[in-house]
Amino acid sequence: MVRAVDVRIEANMFYVVLEDGREIGVPYNWFWRLAEATEEQRRNWRLIGHGAGIHWEDIDEDISVAGLLKGRPQKPEREPAPAQ
């Protein structure tokens, strides 16, 4: 299992640094809670499960490294508002 060792928060994406030296860039819009979060909320993260995942306390978001490596965005929890 590949584990995360660090996370870097940028303006449009976050980057997960893996223990094997790779770095994964992930757009916030893959995860609706991160997309709607403030920069301060995005910066309040911690590694969980010895690096198996990332937790954002302020927005109650958990993302697994395994899921990121699969490259699949999260499905929205709620339906988008209808167009006017």
N, C-alpha and C positions, 0 to 999 in steps of 0.2 A: 504494500500500500504506500503510495506517495503521500507525503505530508507537507503542509505549508509551514514555512518558518517566518514569514513576514507578509504584511499587506501594505500596499502603498495606495493612498487615496489621491486621485487627481480630479480635475474638473468634470470630465465626461465619463470616466471609467475608473475601476479599481484594478490593481495589479496584485496577483498572488505570487509570491516567491516560493518555489518548491525546494525541498531539501536536496533534490538532484541537480539544482542549478537552473532549471527552467523557470520562466516567468509567464504567467497567463494574464492577458488583459481582458477584462469583462466589462461591457457597457452596463451602466446602471439600469437601463430600460429592460434588461433581462429579468429584473426582480422589482416588482412594482413598489415594494416598501422602500427599497433603496432609491428608486427613481423619484419618489415623493419626499424623501428625507432631506433635511438640511445638511449643509456641509459639516456642521458640528456633530450631528447625529451619525453621519457616515464615518467620521473620525473616531467615534467611540466603539471600537471593535476589540475583540480578543479571540485568540485561537482557542479552540475546544478540542477535546479528545486527542491531546498530544499532537495537534496540528491536522487532524482529520477533517476539521471544519472551522468555520468562522462564525462568531456570534456577534450581533449588533444588539446590545441591551436596550437602547432607547426606542428601537422600532420592532423589537421582538422578531428578529430575522436570523435564521440559521441556514448556512450554505455549506454543503459538503464539498471537499476537494474532488472527490470521485465524480460528483455531479458536474462540476465545472469542467473536468477533463472529458466528459461525454459531450460537452458543447451544446447543451440544450437549454434554451431559456425556460424560466419558470412560467407556467400557465397562470394567467391573471386569476386572482381569487374572486374578483367581481367583474361583471360585464362592464365594458366601457359605456359611458352615457351615449344615448342615441344622438345622431347629428341633427341639428336644428334646421 
